[in-house]
């Protein structure tokens, strides 16, 4: 899922301009500071979430148990784009209207009408996608080869806080990839693994940027005819990713900060 932020007055109007230019399913997530639930259904005391559903599938909802990250996790598996309205701290390409401040401004304009959409759409397309394990599972399940599959196996790698009892606690890892090479190598590994007997689809993804302790780093998903091929290919997939894809890791602990490949 590709994400674009919009901050400032007339944000909703810019959403109306951008939305028709995006392929696939589009979601809008709007920051509300007044605690209102918009047109969502009433939520009785003691109930965390309430939904309203009509016969034609139109729904509304309100609840108390969603952060921006958890909401994006839910959307990523089934939506192609998300437009974030008035989330200035979100680390995504952001359009600023009328001087509104944000973390990662890529386009500025006085009004929504003045925004040149071409650089906005380019920045959106160039940004790293928001991918979850569920995103990749849904991708392989949609394969035309899925009718021959009876197994989906997955691997998720996350940031480990401590390797041993005496080790300093890891706060975060930062990953940088060799642009233009890392992605090509990932696609090559996927293609080569799919040449195996009984393996129908393979999806690999490695996040970049700074990832905090406990958060997910890397996903491997394999769609196969049987569990034996699926498990073996998942194991080989993560091994090959770590050995062959040029992604560099910097570790930040409570004591120091260092590039892992520089350590003895």
N, C-alpha and C positions, 0 to 999 in steps of 0.2 A: 504494500500500500504506500502510495506517495502522499506526502503531507505538505500542505501550504498553510502558513499562518497569515492572518490579516488583523491589523490593529488600527484603532482610530475610528473617528466618526465615519458613517456610511460604509462600515464593514459589510453589513448584510447586502448592501447594494452591489458591492464588488463581488460577493459570492454569486449573485445573480448573473453577473457578467462572465465570471470564470467558469461556472458550472457547465454550461453548454459546450465548452471546448474540451472537456475531459471525457475520455473514453471509459466505459465501464460504470460501475456503481460508485456514487459519490455520497459521502456523509458530511454533515456540518455539525461541529461541536462548538457551542457558544458558552463563554464564561458569563456567569450571572452572579453578581456580588450582593444582590438583595435577598437571596434565599428563596426566591420565587420558583415555582415549578412550572411556570408557563401554563399550557393548556392540558397538563397531565391530569390523571385521575386523582381523586382525593385519596390520601393515605392515612388509614386509621392509626391511632396510637399503638405503639408496639410492633408496627409493620415496617420493615426496612424498604420494601420495593412494592410498587403497585403499577399495573399495566391496564390500559384500556384497549380493546381490540374490536374492530368492526368486521362485518361479514366479508368485506372485500379485502381484508388484510391490512387496512390502515390501523396503525397503533400509536399510542402515546404512553409515556411512562414517567415515573418519578421515583426517586429513592435516595438513600443516604450513604450507600456503600461503594461509591465510585470515585477514584482519583482519575486524573487525566491519563496516566499510564495504564491503569487497568481498563479504562474505557477503550483506549486505542488497541490494547491487546484483544479485546472482544471484537472490535471492528476489523482488524487486520486480516482475518481469515476469509472474510466475505465481501470486503469493499476494496475498490481499486484506488480510491482517493479519499482523503479527509481534509476538510477546510476547517482550521481552528480560528475561531473568532474571539479576539481580545484575550489571548494568552501570551503576553509579552515576554515571559520567561521561557517559553518553549524553544528548544534548540532545533528549530526547523526554519527553512527559508520563509521569510516574512515580508509582507508588503506593509509599509507604514503610510498611513493617510494623515495629512495635516500635522506632520511632525511628531506623531506618537512614537514613543521609545519602545524598542524591543531588542531581544538578544541577538538576532541574526537577520538584520534588515538587508534585503537584496534589491528592493525597488521602493522608491519614495515618490509620492505625488500629493498634490494639494487636496484633490477630491477623488472619489471613486471613478468619476467619468474621465479624469485626466490620466489614469493609469494605463500605460502601454502594456497590453497583454502579452506581447511576444516575449520580452525578457522574463516576465512572470512565469509563463508556461515553460520556458527553457530552464529556469532555475528549479522548477518543480520536477521536471523530467530528469535533471542531472543529480538531484539529491539522492543519497542512499535510501533505499526503501525501508519502510518499517515492516519487519518480518518477524513472525513468531513461529513456534513449532507448528501450531495449528494452521498457519498460512501454508506451510509446505505440505502438511498432511492433506489439506483440501486440494492443493495443486496436483499431487500424484493421484488422488482418488478421481480427479476429473480426466485422467489420461484415457485416450481411446483404447489403451491396452489393459485397462483396469478389469475388463471382463475375464481375463486370464489369471487374475491375481487372487490369492487367498490369504495374503499376509501383508501387513504393514509394520515394519520395525523402525524404531527411531533412536537417536542418541542426542542428548543435550549436554553440552559442556558449560559449566558456570565458573565464576570467579571464586576460588577457594580462599578462605580467610587465613587458614593456618595449615601447613604441611606437617609439622611436628609440634609437640607440646612446647618446646623451647623457642620455636621460631617467632619472629615478630609478626604481628597481625598485618595482613594485607588489606589496604584500604580500597585500592582500585587497580585495574590494569588498563593501559592505553594501547590500542592496536592501530598500526598504520599499514596500509597495503601498498604494494608496488603497482601504481596505477597502470591500467591497460594490460598488465601481465597477470595479476592475481585472479581477476575475473575470468580471463581466458583459460587459465589453468584449472579453475574450478569447473568450467563447462567441459573441458577435455576429460577430467576425471569422471564426471557424470556420464559422459558418452561412453567412455571405455568400460565403466562398470555395467552399463546397460547392455553391453555386448555379451554378458554372461548368460548362460543357459538358465532360464527361469526368472531372470530379473527384468521387470517391465519398466520401472521408472526409478530414477534416483534424483534427489534434490539436496544440494549442499548450500549452506549459507554461513558466513562468518561476519559478525559485526565488527565495525571499526569505531574509533573514538574512545572516550573514557567510559569504562564500565565498572560500576561499583561492586564491592564484595557481595556475593550472593546472587548477582544478576546473571542472566544467560549470555553466553558468548557465541556458541556455535551449535548448528543443528545439522543432523544427517537424517534423511528419511528415505526409506527404500520400500518400493512396492514390488512384491515378488509372488511367484506361484505358491511357494511353500515357506514355512518359517526358517528352515535350515539355510536356504539361499538368502533370505532376508537378513537374518542375524549375521551371517558371514560377511555379507556385503556392507552392512552398517559398520562393522569392525574395520574392514579394509578401507572403507570410505574415510573414516576419521583419521586412520593412520596415514593414508596418502595425503589428505589435506594438510596435516601437520608437517609432513616430510617435504611436500612438493610445492606448496602455495606460498609465495613470498609475502608473508604478513609478519610484521615486526612488533615485538611486545615490550612495553615499558611498565615496570612494576613500581607501585607506590605503597610503601609500608609505613608503619608508625615511626620507623627509624630512618629510612632513606628512600631515595628514588633512583632507579637505574634501568637501563636497557638490558633485558635478560640475556641477549646474545653477547654482551660485553663481559658477563661474569664468567669466572673460570669454572 
